[in-house]
């Protein structure tokens, strides 16, 4: 019998604010520092819901004012798309953020955290953050893609 090489992996179940399991599991290798505001990895089984790149405009295609305002609207838009599929924020397994100014993101971390928790709660999926030269909509400051998995 051989012993597997490499680190063992901690798998933590996630739940919503009422304690109901979301079906997603946080993947946290032992000994790794616990990330703040995101997960290293997620595992889930079920119906996959994927958004396109979502920006911070309303139903009339008017962009919200400022970076934080656009993030607030973008996250709200993602929540609305998830709801159309019967998904909730705790079903999110991945978010990919595209920002035009990394410093603008870093300068607003505290306020962004409050906005995020107001809309998505304390559920932090795997996330990536990428600075881009520009977005298709020239005045957009942020675009986010989301993936959720609704448990079976």
C-alpha positions as CSV (number, residue, x, y, z in Angstrom):
1,X,0.0,0.0,0.0
2,X,1.3,3.4,-0.9
3,X,0.7,6.7,0.9
4,X,-0.5,9.5,-1.3
5,X,2.0,12.3,-1.8
6,X,1.2,16.0,-1.6
7,X,-0.9,18.0,0.9
8,X,-4.2,16.7,2.2
9,X,-7.2,18.9,1.5
10,X,-9.7,20.2,4.0
11,X,-13.2,20.3,2.6
12,X,-15.6,22.7,4.4
13,X,-19.3,22.7,3.8
14,X,-20.9,26.1,3.2
15,X,-24.3,27.3,4.5
16,X,-26.5,30.3,4.1
17,X,-27.4,32.7,7.0
18,X,-30.2,30.3,8.1
19,X,-27.8,27.3,8.3
20,X,-29.2,25.6,5.1
21,X,-26.4,23.9,3.2
22,X,-25.7,25.4,-0.2
23,X,-24.2,22.2,-1.6
24,X,-20.9,24.0,-2.3
25,X,-17.7,23.1,-0.4
26,X,-14.8,25.3,0.3
27,X,-11.4,23.7,-0.6
28,X,-8.8,24.7,1.9
29,X,-5.4,22.9,1.9
30,X,-4.2,22.3,5.5
31,X,-1.5,24.6,6.6
32,X,-2.4,27.3,4.1
33,X,-3.5,30.6,5.5
34,X,-7.2,31.1,5.4
35,X,-8.0,33.7,2.7
36,X,-10.0,36.8,3.6
37,X,-12.9,37.6,1.3
38,X,-12.4,34.7,-1.1
39,X,-11.9,30.9,-1.2
40,X,-8.9,29.1,-2.6
41,X,-11.2,26.7,-4.4
42,X,-14.8,25.4,-4.4
43,X,-16.4,22.1,-5.2
44,X,-20.1,21.5,-6.0
45,X,-22.5,19.3,-7.8
46,X,-25.7,20.4,-9.5
47,X,-27.2,22.7,-12.1
48,X,-24.6,25.2,-13.3
49,X,-25.5,28.9,-13.8
50,X,-23.1,31.1,-15.6
51,X,-23.3,34.8,-16.3
52,X,-21.7,36.8,-19.0
53,X,-19.6,39.8,-18.1
54,X,-21.9,41.9,-15.9
55,X,-21.3,45.6,-15.4
56,X,-22.8,48.3,-13.1
57,X,-25.7,49.6,-15.2
58,X,-29.4,49.6,-14.5
59,X,-32.3,48.4,-16.7
60,X,-32.0,51.6,-18.7
61,X,-28.3,51.0,-19.3
62,X,-27.2,53.9,-17.2
63,X,-24.0,53.3,-15.3
64,X,-23.9,53.9,-11.6
65,X,-21.7,56.7,-10.3
66,X,-18.1,55.9,-9.2
67,X,-16.3,52.6,-8.7
68,X,-18.1,51.5,-5.6
69,X,-21.5,52.4,-7.0
70,X,-20.7,50.4,-10.1
71,X,-19.6,47.4,-8.0
72,X,-22.9,47.7,-6.0
73,X,-25.0,47.7,-9.1
74,X,-22.9,44.9,-10.7
75,X,-23.3,42.6,-7.7
76,X,-27.1,43.4,-7.6
77,X,-27.3,42.6,-11.3
78,X,-25.6,39.2,-10.7
79,X,-28.0,38.5,-7.8
80,X,-30.9,39.2,-10.2
81,X,-29.5,36.9,-12.8
82,X,-29.0,34.1,-10.3
83,X,-32.6,34.5,-9.1
84,X,-33.8,34.0,-12.6
85,X,-32.3,30.5,-12.4
86,X,-33.5,29.9,-8.9
87,X,-30.0,30.4,-7.5
88,X,-29.0,32.4,-4.5
89,X,-25.7,34.1,-3.6
90,X,-24.6,31.1,-1.5
91,X,-24.6,29.0,-4.7
92,X,-21.8,31.1,-6.1
93,X,-18.6,29.1,-6.7
94,X,-16.6,31.6,-8.7
95,X,-16.3,35.3,-9.5
96,X,-13.9,36.8,-11.9
97,X,-13.5,40.6,-11.5
98,X,-12.1,42.8,-14.3
99,X,-11.2,46.3,-13.2
100,X,-9.7,49.1,-15.2
101,X,-7.7,50.4,-12.2
102,X,-6.2,48.1,-9.6
103,X,-5.4,51.0,-7.3
104,X,-9.1,52.1,-7.4
105,X,-10.1,48.6,-6.2
106,X,-7.4,48.4,-3.5
107,X,-8.2,51.9,-2.2
108,X,-11.9,51.0,-1.7
109,X,-11.5,47.5,-0.1
110,X,-13.3,48.3,3.1
111,X,-16.3,49.8,1.4
112,X,-16.3,47.1,-1.2
113,X,-16.4,44.5,1.5
114,X,-19.5,46.2,3.1
115,X,-21.2,46.3,-0.3
116,X,-20.4,42.7,-1.1
117,X,-21.7,41.5,2.3
118,X,-24.9,43.5,1.9
119,X,-25.7,41.8,-1.4
120,X,-24.1,38.3,-1.1
121,X,-23.7,37.9,2.7
122,X,-20.6,36.3,4.1
123,X,-20.3,33.7,1.3
124,X,-16.9,34.0,-0.4
125,X,-16.4,31.8,-3.5
126,X,-13.2,31.3,-5.4
127,X,-12.3,34.7,-6.9
128,X,-9.9,36.2,-9.4
129,X,-9.2,39.9,-9.9
130,X,-7.6,41.1,-13.2
131,X,-6.7,44.6,-14.3
132,X,-7.6,45.3,-17.9
133,X,-6.8,48.2,-20.2
134,X,-10.5,48.9,-20.8
135,X,-13.9,47.3,-20.9
136,X,-16.3,47.2,-23.9
137,X,-18.5,49.9,-22.3
138,X,-15.9,52.7,-22.1
139,X,-17.3,54.3,-18.9
140,X,-17.5,51.0,-17.0
141,X,-15.0,50.6,-14.2
142,X,-15.6,47.0,-13.3
143,X,-17.1,43.8,-15.0
144,X,-17.7,40.6,-13.2
145,X,-18.4,37.1,-14.4
146,X,-20.1,34.6,-12.0
147,X,-20.5,30.9,-11.8
148,X,-23.0,29.3,-9.4
149,X,-24.1,25.7,-8.8
150,X,-27.6,24.9,-7.6
151,X,-27.4,21.7,-5.6
152,X,-29.5,18.7,-6.8
